[in-house]
Amino acid sequence: MRARVIGLASLALWLTFVASAQADVRLARIFSEHMVLQRGKPVPIWGFAEPGEKVTMEFRGQKVSTVADRTGVWRVVLSPMSAGGPFRMTVRGNNTVELSDVLVGEVWVCSGQSNMEWPLFLARDGEREVASANHPRIRLFMVPKSLADVPQSDLNGGQWAVCSPETARNFSAVGYFFARELHHQLGVPVGMIQSAWGGTPAESWTSLATLESNPVLRPILANWERAVQDYPQALRRFRQQMAQWEENAALARAEGRPEPPRPNRPTPPRNNPWKPAGLFNAMIAPIVPYAIQGVIWYQGESNAGRAYEYRTLFPAMIRDWRRVWGQGDFPFLFVQLANFLPVRPEPGESAWAELREAQTMTLALPKTGMAVAIDIGEADDIHPRNKQDVGERLALNALAIAYGKKIVYSGPIYTRMRREGNAIRLYFKHVDGGLTTPNGEPLKGFAIAGPDRKCVWAEARIDGDTVVVSSPQVTEPVAVRYAWADNPLCNLYNRAGLPASPFRTDDWLGVTAPRR
């Protein structure tokens, strides 16, 4: 009997503790000490409390109150503020939460796959860059990697950190170099929210509603469902392969030979970051609608085999994020795929070139910008170490598009062509001071084709703000291509030192085009 009384008392105490914990007001995890809030815009602040609980927020002389809804979610909006800090934020409900060292400045999200996730210490001159990463007015937040079937209301971890060698070491190198340049140019605090996962496709970062509503994108969902259904068979096949591998490996060891490659275990669908909308649900939805200035994005490698689909998917994802954030057409700046894989001796088709073309086509959306990286890749490494130029070229886009600076922010972009006898004249925007090549060397990377659609290397010369292309092998030219390869040799720049984007003047069916 005594044990039963003690047990009931313990249960009552536990229930009291749970009720108290549920009643405690708290902020969503994207809010913590050392954070940066966006200047010049309304700033939503939200969190969780007991349903019906009154919550009051105080910050920089503003005091706003609300009541938690029936699900326990509360939200207030602070009026636009100027840059500054540090400040203290206080949230009161049944309990009080205080956050110190809060800054107001510029906030950007950096997202994508491994080239965005790539840490600072692995960048070019990484250890030197890490050692000098003392920027107390730059703040960093890393969204934990996570997957979800439905949009989540909160992150499963993460907190803001002051930029230092210790905190910047494993942070996105591109994000860090971007923030460093903005901080230098604008002189205000900069906050970077890293939400990236290596090897992931764009559909994982896009909401299910957007994928379902677009007929071009719905096959992505059908293919995923097919992969889920095929997983048990794939697992059985893997186990058979493993049994055979163990026999072959044992024989190889006995004979003193290297073991054969081990079979790759299929990833369970529930743990697969390729799940459509899975990363949007777990790594984007919980930080919406945190007030931001914009997004920088480095992704595309995992979609390179589906470049024609990416023409629809990528702009759909950008519209999707802008819709859910509810902050209008915020700047969305992205990196065009760098050069990669062996250099080919002759002109030909290229899935990577088609993906770069799809990225360039996305510039039709308002307030988008592209950092061309065709000159800083590495043939044998999909992760080029030069992240400094990538971050700084993105920052140029930000300074022009987000902040209205009158600067050169893009390399030459092809606009139109005109045939002149046996030659084709090419016109560009963003020539800014004129076209050039490094050290005045001859132009490289141009190919030309006649009615037979066979591309051959061409002679090209700069003529003012245009390029004239010809070849003695093509007397009736109809099309020109530039840097149209996985890893092209190309050298057209403007006088600001920014490389021209790869392009083609034709619209002939490519290797990634859908075929019936």
C-alpha positions in Angstrom: 0.0 0.0 0.0 2.8 2.4 0.9 4.5 1.7 -2.4 1.2 2.5 -4.2 0.9 5.8 -2.4 4.5 6.7 -3.3 3.8 5.7 -6.9 0.7 7.9 -7.1 2.6 10.8 -5.5 5.4 10.5 -8.0 2.9 10.4 -10.8 1.2 13.5 -9.6 4.6 15.3 -9.3 5.5 14.2 -12.8 2.2 15.4 -14.2 2.7 18.7 -12.5 6.2 19.0 -14.0 4.9 18.2 -17.5 2.1 20.7 -17.2 4.6 23.3 -16.0 6.9 22.5 -18.9 4.1 22.8 -21.4 3.1 26.2 -19.9 6.6 27.6 -20.2 6.8 30.2 -23.0 9.7 29.6 -25.3 11.0 31.0 -28.6 11.4 28.9 -31.8 15.0 27.6 -32.0 16.0 30.0 -34.8 15.9 32.7 -32.1 18.8 32.6 -29.6 21.4 34.8 -28.0 23.9 36.3 -30.6 21.4 36.3 -33.4 21.0 39.0 -36.0 17.6 40.4 -36.9 16.9 41.9 -40.3 17.0 45.7 -40.4 14.5 47.8 -42.3 11.7 45.2 -42.5 9.0 44.0 -40.2 10.5 41.2 -38.0 8.2 38.2 -37.1 9.1 36.6 -33.8 7.3 33.4 -32.8 7.4 30.5 -30.4 5.4 28.2 -28.2 3.4 28.4 -25.0 0.3 27.1 -23.2 -2.8 27.6 -25.5 -4.4 30.9 -24.5 -1.3 32.1 -22.6 -0.6 35.8 -23.0 2.9 36.5 -24.3 4.6 39.9 -24.3 7.7 40.8 -26.2 10.0 43.7 -25.5 12.9 44.8 -27.7 14.5 48.2 -28.4 11.7 50.1 -26.9 9.0 48.1 -28.7 6.5 46.2 -26.6 4.0 43.9 -28.3 1.6 41.3 -26.9 -0.3 38.4 -28.2 -2.0 35.2 -27.1 -0.9 31.7 -28.0 -3.4 29.9 -30.3 -5.1 26.6 -29.5 -2.1 24.7 -30.8 0.2 26.7 -28.4 1.9 28.8 -31.1 2.3 32.5 -30.7 3.7 35.2 -33.0 4.3 38.9 -32.8 5.8 41.3 -35.4 8.3 44.0 -34.5 8.3 47.2 -36.5 11.3 47.9 -38.9 14.5 48.8 -37.1 17.9 50.4 -38.0 21.1 48.4 -37.7 22.8 48.3 -34.4 23.3 46.4 -31.1 23.9 44.5 -29.0 20.5 44.6 -27.5 18.5 42.5 -25.0 15.2 40.8 -25.9 12.7 39.8 -23.2 9.7 37.5 -23.6 7.2 37.1 -20.8 4.4 34.6 -20.3 4.0 32.3 -17.3 7.8 32.5 -17.2 10.4 35.0 -18.6 12.9 34.4 -21.3 15.8 36.8 -21.9 18.2 36.9 -24.8 21.3 39.1 -24.8 23.7 40.2 -27.4 21.1 40.5 -30.2 22.2 42.5 -33.2 20.2 44.1 -36.0 21.6 44.1 -39.5 21.5 42.0 -42.7 20.4 38.3 -42.7 20.9 35.9 -45.5 20.1 32.2 -45.9 22.8 30.0 -47.6 21.5 26.8 -48.9 22.1 24.0 -51.5 24.3 20.9 -51.6 27.9 20.1 -50.9 29.6 23.1 -52.5 27.5 25.3 -50.2 28.0 23.0 -47.2 31.8 22.9 -47.9 33.5 24.1 -44.6 35.8 27.0 -44.4 38.8 24.9 -43.2 38.7 22.9 -46.4 38.7 26.0 -48.7 41.8 27.3 -50.4 44.2 28.5 -47.7 41.7 27.1 -45.3 43.7 27.2 -42.1 44.9 30.7 -42.7 41.3 31.8 -43.4 40.1 30.1 -40.2 42.8 31.7 -38.1 41.7 35.2 -39.3 37.9 34.6 -38.9 37.5 37.1 -36.0 34.4 39.0 -36.9 32.3 39.6 -33.8 29.6 41.5 -35.8 29.1 38.5 -38.1 26.9 35.8 -36.7 26.4 32.2 -37.8 23.6 29.7 -37.5 23.8 26.1 -38.8 20.4 24.4 -39.3 20.8 20.7 -38.2 20.5 18.1 -41.0 17.0 16.6 -40.8 14.2 15.0 -42.9 10.5 15.1 -42.4 7.3 13.9 -44.2 5.4 17.1 -43.4 6.5 20.7 -42.7 7.8 21.0 -39.1 7.0 23.9 -36.7 10.5 24.0 -35.2 14.1 22.9 -35.8 15.5 20.0 -33.8 18.5 22.1 -32.6 20.9 24.8 -33.6 21.9 28.2 -32.1 23.5 31.4 -33.2 27.2 31.9 -32.7 29.6 34.8 -32.9 32.0 34.4 -35.9 35.3 33.3 -34.6 38.0 30.8 -35.7 36.2 28.1 -33.7 32.7 28.7 -35.0 33.6 29.6 -38.6 35.8 26.6 -39.1 33.0 24.2 -40.0 30.7 26.8 -41.4 30.0 27.2 -45.1 33.0 28.7 -46.8 30.9 30.3 -49.5 28.6 31.7 -46.8 31.5 33.0 -44.7 33.2 34.8 -47.6 29.9 36.3 -48.7 29.2 37.6 -45.2 32.7 38.9 -44.8 32.5 41.0 -48.0 29.0 42.3 -47.2 30.2 43.2 -43.7 33.2 45.1 -45.1 31.1 46.9 -47.7 28.0 47.8 -45.7 29.6 48.2 -42.2 26.6 46.6 -40.4 26.1 43.3 -38.6 25.6 40.3 -40.9 23.8 37.0 -40.0 24.1 33.9 -42.0 21.7 30.9 -41.7 23.3 27.8 -43.2 20.7 25.2 -44.4 22.5 22.8 -46.7 23.0 19.1 -47.3 25.6 17.6 -49.7 24.5 15.5 -52.7 20.8 16.6 -52.6 18.6 17.6 -55.5 16.5 20.7 -55.8 13.2 18.8 -55.4 14.2 17.9 -51.8 14.2 21.6 -51.0 10.8 22.3 -52.7 7.4 22.0 -51.0 5.1 19.1 -51.8 2.4 21.5 -52.8 4.6 23.0 -55.5 5.7 19.6 -56.8 2.2 18.3 -56.9 0.8 21.3 -58.7 3.1 21.4 -61.6 2.7 18.7 -64.4 6.3 18.9 -65.3 7.4 18.1 -61.7 4.8 15.5 -60.8 6.9 12.7 -62.4 9.5 13.4 -59.7 6.9 12.2 -57.1 5.9 9.2 -59.2 9.6 8.2 -59.6 10.1 8.5 -55.8 7.1 6.4 -55.0 8.4 3.7 -57.4 11.8 3.8 -55.6 10.1 3.4 -52.3 8.1 0.4 -53.6 11.3 -1.1 -55.1 13.4 -0.7 -51.9 12.7 -4.2 -50.4 13.8 -5.8 -53.7 16.9 -3.6 -53.8 17.7 -4.6 -50.2 17.4 -8.3 -51.1 19.6 -7.8 -54.1 22.2 -6.0 -51.9 22.3 -8.9 -49.4 22.9 -11.3 -52.3 25.7 -9.1 -53.6 27.2 -8.9 -50.1 27.2 -12.7 -49.8 29.0 -13.0 -53.1 31.4 -10.2 -52.2 32.3 -11.8 -48.9 33.3 -15.0 -50.8 35.3 -13.0 -53.4 37.0 -10.9 -50.7 38.0 -13.9 -48.7 39.5 -15.5 -51.8 41.3 -12.3 -52.7 42.8 -12.1 -49.2 43.9 -15.7 -49.4 45.6 -15.1 -52.7 47.2 -11.8 -51.6 45.1 -9.7 -54.0 43.2 -6.5 -53.2 39.6 -7.0 -52.1 37.0 -6.1 -54.8 34.8 -3.0 -54.3 32.2 -3.5 -51.6 28.5 -3.2 -52.7 26.7 -0.1 -51.7 23.8 -0.6 -49.3 20.6 1.1 -50.6 19.4 4.0 -48.4 16.1 3.4 -46.7 13.5 5.8 -48.1 12.8 7.3 -44.7 16.5 8.3 -44.3 17.1 9.4 -47.8 17.8 13.1 -48.3 16.6 12.8 -51.9 13.0 12.5 -50.6 11.0 15.1 -52.5 10.1 18.0 -50.0 11.9 16.2 -47.2 14.5 18.9 -46.6 12.0 21.7 -47.2 9.8 20.2 -44.5 12.6 19.9 -41.9 15.2 22.5 -42.8 13.3 25.4 -44.5 9.8 25.4 -43.1 10.9 25.7 -39.4 12.8 28.9 -40.2 10.0 30.6 -42.1 9.1 33.5 -41.8 12.4 34.6 -40.1 13.0 38.1 -41.6 15.8 37.9 -44.2 17.3 40.1 -46.9 17.7 37.2 -49.3 19.1 33.7 -50.2 22.4 32.5 -51.7 22.2 29.1 -53.3 24.9 26.7 -54.6 23.3 23.5 -56.1 22.7 21.8 -59.4 25.2 18.9 -59.6 22.6 16.4 -58.4 20.2 17.6 -61.1 22.7 17.8 -63.9 21.2 14.7 -65.7 17.8 16.4 -65.7 18.7 19.9 -66.9 15.6 20.4 -69.0 13.4 19.5 -65.9 15.6 22.0 -63.9 14.4 24.8 -66.2 11.0 24.4 -64.4 12.1 23.0 -61.1 14.6 25.7 -60.1 12.4 28.7 -60.7 9.4 26.9 -59.2 11.5 26.3 -56.0 12.5 30.0 -55.9 8.8 31.1 -56.2 7.9 28.5 -53.6 10.3 30.0 -51.0 9.2 33.5 -51.8 5.6 32.4 -51.4 6.0 30.7 -48.0 8.3 33.5 -46.6 5.7 36.1 -47.4 8.3 38.8 -47.8 7.9 39.5 -51.5 10.4 38.8 -54.2 13.5 38.8 -52.0 16.9 38.6 -53.8 17.8 35.0 -54.7 21.4 34.7 -55.8 22.9 31.5 -57.1 26.2 30.0 -58.3 26.4 28.6 -61.8 28.0 25.1 -62.0 31.8 25.3 -62.2 33.9 23.5 -64.7 34.4 19.8 -63.9 35.5 16.5 -65.5 38.1 16.0 -68.3 38.6 18.5 -71.0 37.2 17.2 -74.3 39.3 17.7 -77.5 36.3 18.4 -79.8 33.0 20.2 -79.4 30.1 18.1 -78.2 27.0 17.8 -76.1 27.1 18.2 -72.3 24.6 17.6 -69.5 26.5 20.1 -67.3 26.4 22.7 -70.0 22.6 22.2 -70.2 22.3 22.6 -66.5 24.2 25.9 -66.6 21.9 27.0 -69.4 18.9 26.2 -67.1 20.4 28.2 -64.4 21.0 31.2 -66.7 17.4 31.0 -67.9 16.3 31.4 -64.3 17.6 35.0 -64.4 14.3 35.8 -66.0 12.8 35.8 -62.5 12.9 39.2 -60.8 15.7 40.0 -58.3 17.8 37.0 -59.2 21.5 37.0 -59.8 24.1 34.5 -60.9 27.8 34.1 -60.0 29.6 32.4 -62.9 32.3 30.0 -61.8 33.3 28.5 -65.1 36.9 29.6 -64.6 37.5 28.4 -61.0 36.6 24.7 -61.0 38.8 21.7 -60.9 38.7 18.8 -63.5 39.2 16.1 -60.9 37.3 17.5 -58.0 33.6 18.4 -57.9 34.4 20.5 -54.8 36.7 23.3 -56.1 38.7 24.8 -53.2 38.4 28.4 -54.4 35.4 29.4 -52.5 36.7 33.0 -52.0 35.9 34.1 -55.5 32.5 32.4 -55.3 31.5 34.2 -52.2 32.8 37.5 -53.4 31.0 37.2 -56.8 27.8 36.4 -54.9 28.4 39.5 -52.8 28.8 41.6 -55.9 25.3 40.4 -57.0 23.9 41.2 -53.5 25.4 44.7 -53.4 23.9 45.5 -56.8 20.5 43.7 -56.6 19.7 43.9 -52.9 21.4 47.2 -52.0 21.3 49.2 -55.2 25.0 49.8 -55.5 26.1 51.0 -59.0 28.8 48.4 -59.5 29.7 45.8 -62.1 28.3 42.6 -60.7 28.0 40.2 -63.6 30.2 38.9 -66.4 29.0 39.1 -70.1 25.7 37.5 -70.8 24.8 36.6 -74.4 21.7 38.4 -75.7 21.4 38.0 -79.5 23.3 37.1 -82.7 23.4 38.4 -86.3 24.8 36.6 -89.3 27.2 38.5 -91.4 28.2 36.5 -94.5 30.2 33.5 -93.3 30.5 34.9 -89.8 28.2 35.4 -86.8 28.3 38.5 -84.6 27.4 38.0 -80.9 25.9 40.7 -78.6 26.1 40.8 -74.8 24.9 42.7 -71.8 27.1 43.4 -68.8 30.1 44.2 -71.0 30.8 47.1 -68.6 33.9 48.7 -70.0 34.4 46.3 -72.8 35.2 42.7 -73.5 38.6 41.3 -73.0 40.7 38.2 -72.3 43.4 37.6 -69.7 46.6 39.3 -70.9 45.0 39.9 -74.3 45.3 36.3 -75.4 43.2 35.0 -78.3 39.7 34.0 -77.6 39.0 30.3 -76.8 36.0 28.2 -76.3 33.9 29.2 -79.3 32.4 26.6 -81.7 30.3 27.2 -84.8 27.8 25.1 -86.8 26.1 25.2 -90.2 22.8 23.7 -91.3 24.1 20.2 -90.5 24.3 21.2 -86.8 27.8 19.8 -86.5 29.9 22.1 -84.3 33.5 22.8 -85.0 36.0 24.9 -83.3 35.9 28.5 -84.5 38.0 31.6 -84.7 36.7 34.4 -82.6 37.7 38.0 -82.1 36.5 40.9 -80.0 35.1 43.8 -81.9 34.0 46.5 -79.5 31.3 45.1 -77.3 30.7 42.2 -79.6 32.4 39.0 -80.6 32.7 37.9 -84.3 32.9 34.1 -84.9 33.7 32.2 -88.0 35.4 29.1 -89.4 36.7 28.2 -92.9 34.9 24.8 -92.4 31.5 26.5 -92.1 30.5 28.7 -95.0 26.8 29.1 -94.0 26.8 29.4 -90.2 23.6 29.1 -88.2 24.7 28.8 -84.6 27.5 29.5 -82.2 28.3 27.9 -78.8 30.6 29.1 -76.1 32.1 27.1 -73.3 29.6 24.4 -74.1 31.2 21.5 -72.3 31.6 19.9 -68.9 35.0 21.5 -68.5 35.5 24.0 -71.3 38.7 26.0 -72.1 37.3 29.5 -72.3 38.5 33.0 -71.6 36.0 35.7 -72.3 35.7 38.4 -69.6 34.6 41.9 -69.1 37.1 44.5 -67.9 35.8 44.1 -64.4 37.4 40.7 -64.4 34.2 38.7 -64.4 33.8 35.7 -66.7 31.2 35.4 -69.5 28.5 32.8 -68.9 28.5 29.7 -71.2 25.8 29.9 -73.8 24.5 28.6 -77.1 22.5 30.5 -79.8 20.6 27.4 -80.9 17.8 25.5 -79.2 18.5 22.1 -80.6 17.4 19.1 -78.5 19.9 18.4 -75.8 21.1 15.2 -74.1 18.9 15.8 -71.0 15.7 16.7 -73.0 12.7 14.5 -72.3 12.2 12.1 -75.1 9.0 10.2 -76.0 
